[in-house]
């Protein structure tokens, strides 16, 4: 019978709650951590990509997000015409350009 009484006392002690301020501070720290580790770097990358897309000009060598390498021949408001070699031209949306590559990377054969 003593075994059951000890169990009842242990359950009663576990039911007490801690300080509610600790929970609020902990949640605030988690939000700040997420901001600095996830949200802020992503917005910086988006801003850099937007600036790169706005600065595109004819003659730039680029790689699209799909991995196509080419030289820009024409820049419109929404689209870019890429020379991908062999007389082939592709029209892609401006935001589909993934990165600028150094001059001389694209060599037409």
C-alpha positions in Angstrom: 0.0 0.0 0.0 2.9 2.4 0.6 4.0 2.0 -2.9 0.7 3.7 -4.2 1.0 6.6 -1.9 4.5 7.5 -3.1 3.3 7.5 -6.7 0.5 9.9 -5.8 2.9 12.4 -4.2 5.2 12.3 -7.2 2.4 13.1 -9.6 1.3 16.0 -7.5 4.8 17.6 -7.5 5.0 17.4 -11.3 1.9 19.4 -11.8 3.4 22.7 -10.6 4.1 25.3 -13.3 7.2 27.5 -13.6 7.6 31.2 -14.0 5.6 32.5 -17.0 8.2 35.2 -17.7 10.8 32.5 -18.5 8.5 31.1 -21.2 7.9 34.5 -22.8 11.7 35.3 -22.7 12.5 31.9 -24.2 9.9 32.4 -27.0 11.3 35.8 -27.7 14.9 34.4 -28.0 13.7 31.7 -30.4 12.1 34.4 -32.6 15.2 36.5 -32.6 17.3 33.5 -33.4 15.1 32.5 -36.4 15.3 36.1 -37.7 19.1 36.3 -37.7 19.7 32.7 -38.9 16.9 32.3 -41.5 15.0 35.4 -42.5 17.7 38.1 -42.6 20.2 36.1 -44.8 17.4 35.1 -47.2 16.3 38.8 -47.7 19.9 39.8 -48.3 20.2 37.1 -51.0 16.9 38.3 -52.6 18.1 41.9 -52.6 21.5 41.0 -54.2 19.7 38.9 -56.9 17.3 41.7 -57.7 20.2 44.2 -58.0 22.0 41.8 -60.3 19.0 41.3 -62.5 18.4 45.0 -62.7 22.0 45.6 -63.8 22.0 43.1 -66.7 23.2 44.4 -70.0 24.1 43.2 -73.5 27.3 41.2 -73.7 27.1 39.9 -70.1 27.7 36.2 -69.8 25.2 34.5 -67.5 24.0 31.1 -66.2 20.3 30.6 -65.8 18.8 28.9 -62.8 18.3 25.9 -65.0 22.0 25.8 -65.7 22.1 27.2 -69.3 25.2 29.2 -70.1 24.9 32.0 -72.6 25.7 35.6 -73.6 23.0 38.2 -73.4 22.2 39.6 -76.8 19.1 41.6 -76.0 17.5 42.9 -72.7 13.8 43.8 -72.5 11.8 44.8 -69.6 10.7 41.2 -68.8 12.8 39.0 -71.0 16.4 38.4 -72.0 17.6 36.9 -75.2 20.6 34.5 -74.7 23.0 33.3 -77.4 23.7 29.7 -76.3 26.0 28.8 -79.2 25.5 27.2 -82.6 23.2 30.0 -83.7 20.7 29.1 -81.0 18.9 31.8 -79.2 16.8 31.5 -76.1 14.3 33.9 -74.6 14.2 33.6 -70.8 12.6 35.8 -68.1 15.0 38.2 -66.4 14.5 36.7 -63.0 15.5 33.3 -64.3 19.1 34.4 -64.7 20.9 32.8 -61.8 24.4 34.4 -61.8 26.8 36.4 -63.9 30.0 34.5 -64.9 33.4 36.0 -65.7 34.0 37.2 -69.2 35.4 34.5 -71.4 33.6 31.7 -69.7 31.2 31.3 -72.6 33.2 30.3 -75.8 31.1 29.7 -78.9 32.4 26.7 -80.9 
